[in-house]
Amino acid sequence: MDRRQFLTASAAVGLAALDLPDAEAVTRRSNRPGPVAVGRGEVAAVRTMTTTLGDAASELGGGHARHLAVRYLTVDVKRWLDGRYTDVVGCELFAATSELVHLIGWMARDEGNQGLSQKYNLHSFRLAAEAGENELAATALRGLADQAIDLGHIPTAVRLAEACEQRGRKLNNPKALAYYRNTYARAAAADGDRTTAAKLLSFAQTAIENAPAKPGQSWASHYSHGRWAHESGMIHATMGDLAAAEEHLHLALDIHGLGRKRTRAIVLADLGHVQLKRGNTAQALATWNDFLDCAEGVQSVRINDGLTNIAARLPSFPNSPTTQELRQRITARA
């Protein structure tokens, strides 16, 4: 990851910049002359395409479909944004576009393009705020916070995650609450604030336990029990509780299940590292072999990072047939 691509808190991700949406953007663009009449059918089309492209990216990685999503945004959706519509349809169109833009930002990040991902997330936030969609705005903040954690900008991550969680408190959506509180917990854990992290982990668990298993319509409503268990496990690992970390990762894989290849592969890579830290070398090697099976055909920087991290640890392992096989498989994939 190129840390130089990421703008720090003093620039575009500063909360002062995020809190200045154009409140009249939708009204100003509504009921004006335009070449295309836009209604709820076009809004539904944007949401359907976002879901379809998101499903493909979740399965095979952001590198597979981002160019399709960008083309759809810049050709079809742009034409509708420049069209004519009522205030109500305009707000819905801005909200649907915010989801699509957020997805493209996620795809760019999954390809390793951190600066481009941040720009899309900032644009997603503004579209959501202009549409008055608090959940979408919080989700965009969540994406920025999560990215900042991964790139080591921890003070920025804490500020963004706190702002995300504060917006989330206004929502009557337990999955969204769990989503945002686990993000804040992850930032606090990275900052060494175990007290805040533990409190937020507990709040997130309460929220997800009260959430329906079936996905909802919004982005945050797709935050599954399996994803909660995975993220909670890695927060426990950051806090040094490896037993709780392994328990949660097994929970994600075995009980709640993770049907997407990319997601399941990432959890397996993380589980192997936790097992290794606990001294269970044989289990770690077996888990990493499962990771390679699951990662076949997936294009994601998270998968590439997993491969690199595993390869870096193999030289310290005994030169067993299992170790040799794993090394050969990683070499072949490279």
N, C-alpha and C positions, 0 to 999 in steps of 0.2 A: 504494500500500500504506500502510495506517495503522500506523505504527510504535508508536503508543500502545497498540494492541491486544496487542502482544507482551510477555509477561512476561519480565523479565530474569533473570539467573542467580541473583540473590538471592531470587527467589520460586520459582514452581512448576517451572521448568526447572533449578533447582539440582540437581546430581548427588546431593546428600544426600537430597533428596526422592525422586528416582527410585530410589534404592537401598533403599527401605523397603517392598517389596511385602509383602502379607499371605500368608505362606507356607502358612497353613492354610485359606485361603479356599475352595479346592475341597473339601478333606476335610470342612470344617464344613457344606458345603451338600450333600454326597453322602449318599445313603441316608436322606434325611429325607422325611417325608410331603409330597406335592405333588400338584397336580391333574392333571398330565400326566406319563406315563412317557416318558422320553427315551432313545433309543438311538443307535447309529451312523448310522441312517438320517437322523435329524434333523441330526446333525453334517455328513453328506454334503450335505444340502440347503443348509445355511448356506454351505458352500464352493462349491457350484454357483452359488448366487445371487451370491456375492461375485465369482466369475469372470465371470458374465454381466454384472453391473453394471459391473465394472471394464473389460471389453472395450468397452462402450458409452461410458464416460467417456474412455477412451484415444483413441477415435476422434473423439468430438464435444465433449469437454471436460467437466469436472466439473459445470458448470452444468446439464447436461441431465438428470441422473439422481440427484442427491443426495437429493432429497425422497423418491424411491422407496426408496433405501437406508436412510434414517432411519426411514421407516415400517416397513420390514421388520425393522429392529433393535428398534424400540420396541414392535412388536405381536407378531410371530412369535417372534423370538429371545428376547425378554424372557420370554415365556411358557415357553419351554424352560429358560431359566436358573432360573426359579422352580419348575421341575418336579422330578421325582425321577430320580436317575441314580446309577450306580456311580462310584467314584473314577476309574476309567479313562476312562469316557465323559465324566465331568465335566472332566477335563483336556483331552480332545479338544474338548469344547464351548467351553471357555474359550479355547483356542487358535484355533478357527475364528472365534469372536466377535472376538478380537483382530485378525484379518485384516480382518474386515468393518469394525470401528471404524477401523482404519488407513486403509482405503479411503475412508470418509466424511471423515476428516481431510484426506486428499489432495484430495477433491472440494471441500471447503470452502476449502482454500488455492487451488485452481484457480479458484474464484469470487472470490478476493480477501479472504475472511473469515479473517484471520490468527489472531485470538484464538480463534475457534471451532475452527480447525484444530489449534491447539496443545493445546486441551483434549482433543480426540479422540485425538491422538497420545500424550498422557500416559496416558489411559485404556487405550489399546492396549498401552502398555508394561506397565502394571500387570497387565492380564489375561494377557499373555504370560509375565511373570515368575511370576505365581501358578500358571500351568499348567506351569512349568518348561521353556518353549520359548525357548531362548537365541537362536535365529535371529530369531524374531518380536520379541523384546525389542530386539535389536540394530537391526532394521529400523525400529522406532518411534524409537529414538535417532537413527537416520540421518535420519528425516523431520524431527525437531526441529532437528538440526544444519543441514540444508540450508535450512530456513526461517530460521534465525538468520543464516546467511550472506547470504541475499537481503535481509534487513531491516537488515543492517549491525551486528548484535551479534556481532562477530568473536571476542572472547575467549570468550563463551559457546559460540559455534559450535565453536571449537577443542576446548574441554573435552568437549562432547557428541560430536563426531566421534572424538575419541581414545577415549572410553568405548565408542562403537559399534565401532570397529576392534578394541579389546581383546577384546570379546565375540566378534567374528567370528573371531578366531584359533583359537577352540576348535572351529570347524566344519570338516567335511570337505566343503566345497562351494565350488569355485573361483569360481562366479559371485557367491556371497555375499561372498567375500573381495575380489573385484574391486570390487564395489558399495560396500563399506564403506571400502576403502582409497582409492578415488577420492574419496569424500566427505571423508575426512580430508585428502587432497591438496588438495582445493578449499578447505577451511578454512585450511590452512597457506599456500596461495598468497595468499588474501585477507588473511592476517596478515603477508604479506611474508617468510615463511620459505621461501625458494626451495629450500634444501637438503632440508628435510623433504618438501616438495611433490614434488620431483624423485624422491626415493627411493621415495615411496609410489606415484607414477605408474608407476615401473618395476615395483614389486611387483604393482600392479593389472594391468599388461600381461601379466606372467608368468601370473597367475591366469586371466585371460580367455583366453589362448592355450591353456590346458589345460582349458578348459570346453567341454562339449558344446554344439552349436548349438541343439539342441532344448530348448524351455523345460521346466523341471521343475514340480513341484507347488506349491512355496512361492513367496512374493512375491519374495524375493531371487533365486530360480532363474529368474525371468522377466527378469532383467537381461541384456539381449541384447548381442551384440558391437557392434551399431549404437549402442545407448545408451552403451556404454563409449567408443566412438570420439567421440561427440558431447561427452560430459562431459570427456574427456581434451583435446579440442580447445579447449574453453573454459578449461580450467585453463592450457593453454599460452598462450592469449591473455592471461589475467590475469598470467602471468609475463613477457609481452612477446615471446614467440616466435610471431610471427604466421604465419610460414611453416609451422611445425609445426601451428599451430591450423587453418589452411586445409586442410592435408593430411588431418588427422583428420576434419574436417567433410565433406570429399569422400568419405573412406572410409566414413563413416556413411551417406551418401546413395547412393553409387554402388556400393559393393562389398557392404556388409552389408545395405543397404536398410532402410527404415523404412516399414512398411506403414500405420501409423496416420496419419490426416490431421493430427491435432493435433501429434504428435511431429515429423513431417516438416516441417510449417510452422515450428515453433520452430527447427529446425536451419537451415532456409533463411533465416530472419530473422537468426540469428546469423552465418551464412556471409556474408551481404551486408555486415554491419558489419565483419567481418574483412577482406573484400575492399576496402571503402572505406578502412580504415585503411592498407592496403597500396598505396593510390593507384589501384586498379582501379575507377574510377567506373562505367564502362560495364558491367562484370561485376556490380557491386553492384546497379545498377538492374535488370538482367535477373533476377538472383537474387530480388530483392524482388517482381518481378512474379510469379515462380513461387510465392513465399510467399503472395501474395494469392489465387492460384488454389487453393492447398492449404488456406488458412484459411477458405474459404467454408463457412458454416454451423457453424463451431466456436465454442463459448462457453467462453472461457478467459481469465483475466487475463493469462496469458503471451502470448496472441495480441494482446490489447488493448495490452499494453506494447510489443510489437513494432511495432504500427501507430503508436503515439505516438512511439516512438524514430525510426522512419523519417520520419514527417511533420516532426519537428523538424530533420532534416538536409536536407530537400529545398530549403529556401530558398537554401542555399549552392551548389546545383548550377546549371550552365548551363541556361537555359530551352529545352531541346531538346524535340522531340515525345515522346521516351521519358519525360522528367521530367514533362511535362504529363499524359501518360496515367496515370502512377503517382499523381500528385497527385489527379487526378480520381477514380481508383479508391478511394483512401483516403477522400476526401471523401464519396463515395457510400456507403461502408460505414458511416461515422459517422452 
